[in-house]
Amino acid sequence: MLKRLFWFALLLLATAGCSAYHKELDSNPAFSSHRFSYYDVEVAWRSEAHGNTILVTGTVSNLRSYYLRDFEITARPMDQQGNIFGRQTYADFPTYISPGRKEPFKMAFHTPPGIQIKQIHFSYYYWLTEAAPQFRGNEDVPTFGSFTAKP
């Protein structure tokens, strides 16, 4: 009995070590409101098609108790085969995004005639810092992330 209890406890500890943060990506249809959330960042956006232009507007939210410094988000629209038809980086966020704060972003993509955008690949980059210091030091932690979603 003691041997079984030992193996059960060992199995329980081993499976707990395999856990990871949960990524949330909605399954809404294209050109409706979308949301992606992962650990410390939430990205919400909506795409609108105007002829050959796709306008992506949204917000970035800081879910952590730390500051996000120098946040950048890049979007790449893709067709059904995965061909990329542009790339745009938005980095006009405040230097520090404080905990619980939402910051807006806007991007526009011009696509060739006859091309239908089926997915957008987003990637983001920021530094995680405990407080907004008076000067920039080397104590911050770089963080990256990416996801692919419907427009």
Secondary structure as the mmCIF struct_conf table of DSSP 4:
data_model
#
loop_
_struct_conf.conf_type_id
_struct_conf.id
_struct_conf.beg_label_comp_id
_struct_conf.beg_label_asym_id
_struct_conf.beg_label_seq_id
_struct_conf.end_label_comp_id
_struct_conf.end_label_asym_id
_struct_conf.end_label_seq_id
HELX_RH_AL_P HELX_RH_AL_P1 LEU A 2 ALA A 16
TURN_TY1_P TURN_TY1_P1 GLY A 17 CYS A 18
HELX_LH_PP_P HELX_LH_PP_P1 TYR A 21 HIS A 22
STRN STRN1 LYS A 23 LEU A 25
HELX_LH_PP_P HELX_LH_PP_P2 ASN A 28 PRO A 29
TURN_TY1_P TURN_TY1_P2 ALA A 30 PHE A 31
BEND BEND1 SER A 32 SER A 32
STRN STRN2 HIS A 34 TYR A 38
TURN_TY1_P TURN_TY1_P3 TYR A 39 ASP A 40
STRN STRN3 VAL A 41 HIS A 50
TURN_TY1_P TURN_TY1_P4 GLY A 51 ASN A 52
STRN STRN4 THR A 53 ASN A 62
BEND BEND2 ARG A 64 TYR A 66
STRN STRN5 TYR A 67 MET A 78
TURN_TY1_P TURN_TY1_P5 GLN A 80 GLN A 81
STRN STRN6 ILE A 84 ILE A 84
STRN STRN7 GLN A 88 TYR A 90
BEND BEND3 PHE A 93 PHE A 93
BEND BEND4 THR A 95 THR A 95
STRN STRN8 TYR A 96 ILE A 97
TURN_TY1_P TURN_TY1_P6 PRO A 99 GLY A 100
STRN STRN9 LYS A 102 HIS A 110
TURN_TY1_P TURN_TY1_P7 PRO A 113 GLY A 114
STRN STRN10 GLN A 119 THR A 129
BEND BEND5 GLU A 130 ALA A 131
BEND BEND6 GLN A 134 PHE A 135
BEND BEND7 ASN A 138 ASN A 138
STRN STRN11 VAL A 141 ALA A 149
#
